[in-house]
Amino acid sequence: MQLRVTQLSASYGIRTILRGISFELQRGEVLVVSGPNGSGKSTLLRILAGLQMPASGSVSYTVGDHQLDPRDMRHLIGWVAPDLSLYRELSGIENLRFFADVRGLAISDAELHDLLRRVGLGERGHDRLAAYSSGMTQRLRYAFALLHRPPVLLLDEPTVTLDERGTAFVEQIITDQRQRGLTVIATNDPRELRYADLLLKLY
Ligand SMILES: Nc1ncnc2c1ncn2[C@@H]1O[C@H](COP(=O)(O)OP(=O)(O)OP(=O)(O)O)[C@@H](O)[C@H]1O
């Protein structure tokens, strides 16, 4: 798996946010995108996820010589972001079951419980999200993102609202992802620069 971004620009109306961004990321590598508020980190991640079109330039994912079809992107990408909404009236496990079914994944209840344990919610899987703290909700977003074992993991502000143990499991998830594929992290937190094989600074 390889990601190649070439001369990418993005704009909202007349305002240009990203200009001429180019990089390549190989399997096992982590790209950290840093920059002040409003510099375009989330915009770049949305473009990499295929959720938004660039104004110009290209994004291509390839496996060996085979260029992947952008329509397959949602099967390839795991996405964690503060604005990712889950169902507050459902429990943690019900949320995961719902999204697993929507994605057509054959995944057992035992595997869902394993995933919840992995993100530190083993005891709270049957509680409704309305009763979760913001850090617990952020943990569940990781379970959601990892459900389909995606080769590309896009993390927007990965440790926001997480405590020390939460930060440690995020580190473990990033380490595990190195075996599976690519990771792109958007952050303002200088402690997260240490994950970077490649650093992209936006201004
Ligand atoms: N849907 C939108 N419509 C218009 N402008 C937008 C939209 N989304 C983002 N912007 C603008 O694009 C710029 C970049 O926003 P973006 O959220 O990508 O930045 P960011 O670096 O992720 O910021 P932060 O660190 O605050 O999360 C900002 O000026 C923002 O106001």
The ligand as a MOL file (V3000), in Angstrom:
LIG
                    3D

  0  0  0     0  0            999 V3000
M  V30 BEGIN CTAB
M  V30 COUNTS 31 33 0 0 0
M  V30 BEGIN ATOM
M  V30 1 N -17.1080 23.6620 5.1460 0
M  V30 2 C -16.3610 24.7690 5.1280 0
M  V30 3 N -16.7800 25.8900 4.4930 0
M  V30 4 C -16.0150 26.9970 4.4650 0
M  V30 5 N -14.8080 27.1070 5.0420 0
M  V30 6 C -14.3470 26.0250 5.6980 0
M  V30 7 C -15.0890 24.8060 5.7850 0
M  V30 8 N -14.3670 23.9010 6.4970 0
M  V30 9 C -13.2280 24.5370 6.8380 0
M  V30 10 N -13.2220 25.8090 6.3700 0
M  V30 11 C -12.1260 26.7900 6.5280 0
M  V30 12 O -10.9400 26.2000 6.0390 0
M  V30 13 C -9.8300 26.5450 6.8740 0
M  V30 14 C -9.1470 25.2550 7.3000 0
M  V30 15 O -10.0210 24.5300 8.1640 0
M  V30 16 P -9.6000 23.1170 8.7570 0
M  V30 17 O -10.7070 22.6640 9.6420 0
M  V30 18 O -9.1570 22.2390 7.6530 0
M  V30 19 O -8.3060 23.5440 9.6160 0
M  V30 20 P -7.5430 22.7760 10.7700 0
M  V30 21 O -6.0860 23.0210 10.5330 0
M  V30 22 O -7.9970 21.3690 10.8470 0
M  V30 23 O -8.0230 23.5780 12.0600 0
M  V30 24 P -8.1320 23.1570 13.6090 0
M  V30 25 O -6.7180 23.0160 14.1330 0
M  V30 26 O -8.8430 24.3170 14.2180 0
M  V30 27 O -8.9110 21.8690 13.6710 0
M  V30 28 C -10.3910 27.4070 7.9950 0
M  V30 29 O -10.1870 28.7630 7.6430 0
M  V30 30 C -11.8710 27.0890 7.9850 0
M  V30 31 O -12.6390 28.1850 8.4090 0
M  V30 END ATOM
M  V30 BEGIN BOND
M  V30 1 1 1 2
M  V30 2 1 2 3
M  V30 3 2 2 7
M  V30 4 2 3 4
M  V30 5 1 4 5
M  V30 6 2 5 6
M  V30 7 1 6 7
M  V30 8 1 6 10
M  V30 9 1 7 8
M  V30 10 2 8 9
M  V30 11 1 9 10
M  V30 12 1 10 11
M  V30 13 1 11 12
M  V30 14 1 11 30
M  V30 15 1 12 13
M  V30 16 1 13 14
M  V30 17 1 13 28
M  V30 18 1 14 15
M  V30 19 1 15 16
M  V30 20 2 16 17
M  V30 21 1 16 18
M  V30 22 1 16 19
M  V30 23 1 19 20
M  V30 24 2 20 21
M  V30 25 1 20 22
M  V30 26 1 20 23
M  V30 27 1 23 24
M  V30 28 2 24 25
M  V30 29 1 24 26
M  V30 30 1 24 27
M  V30 31 1 28 29
M  V30 32 1 28 30
M  V30 33 1 30 31
M  V30 END BOND
M  V30 END CTAB
M  END
